[in-house]
Amino acid sequence: MNKKTVSQPIADLEALGIRLRNDGYPTVFIEAAVIRMTAMEELVVDNATELNYLRYFFEEADFGPAHEDVVMIMNEGYNGEFPEGY
């Protein structure tokens, strides 16, 4: 494979952490891949932590006598789909 004729595809591969060796075979930048995987794992943990807190809050929040009204108003103001059970 001639690197001069495929410069954009090579740049695309490098963005994924893959490069071509001198003989044209792909090589993965292991260190870069591990860094990206670690960042993705941290994001998943952060999202799971937030989701766990929101579930806890939904189950435990008590707005007193106005609880049903507050929940109804909050639900009416939400423009997305409700998850199952909410």
C-alpha positions as CSV (number, residue, x, y, z in Angstrom):
1,M,0.0,0.0,0.0
2,N,1.4,3.4,-1.0
3,K,1.0,5.9,1.9
4,K,1.2,8.8,-0.5
5,T,-1.9,7.8,-2.4
6,V,-4.0,7.0,0.6
7,S,-3.1,9.9,3.0
8,Q,-6.7,10.6,4.1
9,P,-7.6,6.9,4.8
10,I,-4.4,6.7,6.8
11,A,-5.3,9.8,8.7
12,D,-8.7,8.2,9.4
13,L,-7.0,5.0,10.6
14,E,-4.7,7.0,12.9
15,A,-7.6,8.7,14.4
16,L,-8.8,5.3,15.5
17,G,-5.4,4.4,16.9
18,I,-4.4,2.3,13.9
19,R,-1.4,2.9,11.7
20,L,0.2,1.0,8.8
21,R,3.6,-0.5,9.3
22,N,6.2,-0.1,6.6
23,D,5.0,-3.4,5.1
24,G,1.4,-2.2,4.8
25,Y,-0.1,-4.2,7.6
26,P,-2.1,-2.4,10.3
27,T,-0.7,-1.9,13.8
28,V,-2.7,-0.8,16.8
29,F,-1.3,1.8,19.1
30,I,-2.0,-0.2,22.2
31,E,-1.2,2.6,24.7
32,A,-3.6,5.0,23.0
33,A,-6.3,2.4,22.8
34,V,-5.9,1.7,26.6
35,I,-6.1,5.4,27.4
36,R,-9.3,5.7,25.3
37,M,-10.8,2.6,26.9
38,T,-10.0,3.9,30.4
39,A,-11.7,7.2,29.6
40,M,-14.7,5.4,28.3
41,E,-14.9,3.2,31.4
42,E,-14.7,6.4,33.6
43,L,-17.6,7.9,31.6
44,V,-19.7,4.7,32.1
45,V,-19.0,4.8,35.9
46,D,-19.9,8.5,36.1
47,N,-23.1,7.9,34.2
48,A,-24.0,4.9,36.4
49,T,-23.3,6.9,39.5
50,E,-25.5,9.7,38.4
51,L,-28.3,7.2,37.4
52,N,-28.1,5.5,40.8
53,Y,-28.4,8.8,42.6
54,L,-31.4,9.9,40.4
55,R,-33.1,6.5,41.1
56,Y,-32.5,7.0,44.8
57,F,-33.8,10.6,44.7
58,F,-36.9,9.5,42.8
59,E,-37.7,6.8,45.3
60,E,-36.9,8.8,48.5
61,A,-37.9,12.4,47.7
62,D,-40.8,13.6,49.7
63,F,-42.2,17.0,48.9
64,G,-44.8,16.9,51.7
65,P,-48.5,17.5,51.0
66,A,-47.7,18.8,47.5
67,H,-45.7,15.7,46.5
68,E,-48.1,14.5,43.8
69,D,-48.5,18.0,42.4
70,V,-44.7,18.6,42.3
71,V,-44.1,15.2,40.6
72,M,-46.9,15.9,38.1
73,I,-45.5,19.4,37.2
74,M,-42.0,18.0,36.8
75,N,-43.3,15.2,34.5
76,E,-45.3,17.7,32.4
77,G,-42.2,19.9,32.0
78,Y,-40.0,17.0,30.8
79,N,-39.9,16.7,27.0
80,G,-38.2,13.3,26.7
81,E,-39.5,9.7,27.0
82,F,-40.0,8.4,30.5
83,P,-38.1,5.3,31.4
84,E,-40.1,2.3,32.4
85,G,-41.5,2.6,35.9
86,Y,-41.4,6.4,36.2
